[in-house]
Amino acid sequence: MKFMKLGSKPDTFQSDGKNIRYVASELASDIVVNIGDVKFYLHKFPLMSKSACLQKLVASTSEGNGDEVYIHDIPGGPSAFEICAKFCYSMTVTLNAYNVIAARCAAEYLEMHETVEKGNLIYKVDVFLHSSIFRSWKDSIILLQTTKSSRLHMCEEVKLISYCIDAIASKTCIDVRKVDWSYTYNRTKIPDENGNSNGIRSRVVPNDWWVDDLSELEIDLYKRVIVNIKNKGIVSPEVIGEAIQAYASRRLPGFSKGDVSRSRSILDTIVRLLPAEKGSVSCSFLLRLLKASVSVDSGEMVKAELVKRIGQQLEEASVDDLLIRAIDGEATMYDVHVVHKILEGFVLRDEDSKTELEDGNDEIPEVRKPGLDSEASKLMVAKLVDGYLTEIAKDPNLPLSTFVGLAEMVTNFPRPRHDSLYRAIDMYLKEHPGISKSDRKRICGLMDCKKLSVNACTHAVQNERLPSRVVVQVLFFEQVRANASSGCSTPDLPKAIRDLTAGVSYESSRSATTNTEDSEVTASAEELRALKEELAALKLQNGGLIDKVNGDTKRAATSRMKGLLSSKRIFSRIWSSKGGQGENSGSDSSESLGSASLEEAKYTPSRKGRHSVS
């Protein structure tokens, strides 16, 4: 730490109790200076020779009151006045980063300028500040912290805070190869060249070397330093973002402890300080801030800004990040509404990107994270939403409309598989067994059975929570896929199933078959079960996934399959039904994907065991 000694005479200030200070001298004191509740018994001449303020006070003092003056608002209080008084007596006094601000402000208050005497206290302190303190990294930070205990307006008047902030900001912008002063760095250690993680390469200075030291500052001073750093335009947004994340972790541990009002003020300031550039802070950090803003009840503008920024880089988030607890009094467990807004922001970002590309704007790739194009981002977000839906589906109070509304926002996003979406739908059906048949159809209409994997199909065909029509869809597409892999063509089928193969949605198939001749006929659970068994047996007969099956069972199953498939009516009845016995009731148990019996559902049919239903 830098320091400066002033004066050469011995320090003869003494105390008489807590509230009396005097100078041990042969000369009796002729003036009493009251600083708050402390009395200083001093001599007029040394004080008046260096302080214009005391000259005025003594001159205005009447002779009848014993030359007693009162000063109640001097910066730094009695301790700062004592430094100034010792300087007037030429006594030895030591200035350092901890007391120099108080001494400088007190000298300003007492008007200890060069016009009163050459080499006065203000001049000497200013030389010390600019030649030593402002050139020292840690001394500058200590000095800035001490301004909180002095009269802040006096520091502002003499521009001490501005000088100090600029000195600190300038050091953060210097080339790291020129950093040769000590600093605190308590985060990730840099392994040495020999791979020893316990060592630190002394000659390698990280770009964010200054982050931990600045975290010591109070929020208002920290804000001014960061703004100054930003204005210089040298430090990258990523490093500034790293600094803000470190500060938030230091000042808002857990984002939920301490005084709510103070936490809200810090949080709001942090959000305003975030660099505007996308990717300057992680999406996970932004979501933590959003969770904190909900817990401390920040303003809507702060929440809206966070929602907007999260939407711009949503592909970086995780499911856990999105699980934002709803505020007290809400029926649902999680705040799905805010996630819906975030997703809207992502969709809007994608639409804006397309618009700018169509307008010939070549700068749009810079808006996205390098190496991550729009389609890849949408694929990641679709996967993220599917995982989020699986988690919120466990909430028994989650309305179907909320679940469906969120899922529909990513309907057009690229998804090679719908397994995750099926898992979310199955979880919702498990946790909400009492929903109506129409609601079951509505939620199952979100997924495309053609995009289910073999394991997902295995689970689906045995899932009693699914509507019978969905099960038949799965069975049929599994059969079509097996035929395609074996080189066989798909036989002629009823119109409803042909529509299905052409990509017609479940609800479209339902509308197309509503007015058919057999529209009131329903498939029984027994027929559906038999269909599952015979399709499985058909696959087994052609060397499917099951190796050990009794030969007699195969022949019996194949015989039953021939009987079922010899007529078109079974498919027509199932696809034209409105519910009835074919609509399976909900189950309280749930099987994970891939846990279904292989003997029942994993199969690979061939042309040999198939019969046309035309």
Secondary structure, 3 states (H helix, E strand, C coil): CCEEEECCECCCEEECCCCEEEECCCCCCCEEEEECCEEEEECHHHHHCCCHHHHHHHHHCCHHHCCEEEECCCCCHHHHHHHHHHHHCCECEEEECCCHHHHHHHHHHCCCCCCCCCCCHHHHHHHHHHHCHHHCHHHHHHHHHHCCCCCHHHHHHCCHHHHHHHHHHHHHCCCHHHCCCCCCCCCCCCCCCCCCCCCCCCCCCCCCCCHHHHCCCCHHHHHHHHHHHHHHCCCCHHHHHHHHHHHHHHHCHHHCCCCHHHHHHHHHHHHHHCCCCCCCCCHHHHHHHHHHHHHCCCCHHHHHHHHHHHHHCHHHCCHHHHCCECCCCCCCCECHHHHHHHHHHHHHHHHHHHHHHHCCCCCHHHCCCCCCCHHHHHHHHHHHHHHHHHHHCCCCCCCHHHHHHHHHCCCCCCCCCCHHHHHHHHHHHHHCCCCCHHHHHHHHCCCCHHHCCHHHHHHHCCCCCCCHHHHHHHHHHHHHHHHHHHCCCCCCCCHHHHHHHCCCCHHHHHHHHCCCCCCCCCCCHHHHHHHHHHHHHHHHHCCCCCCCCCHHHHHHHHHHHHHHHCCCHHHHHHHHCCCHHHCCCCCCCCCCCCCCCHHHHCCCCCHHHCCCCC
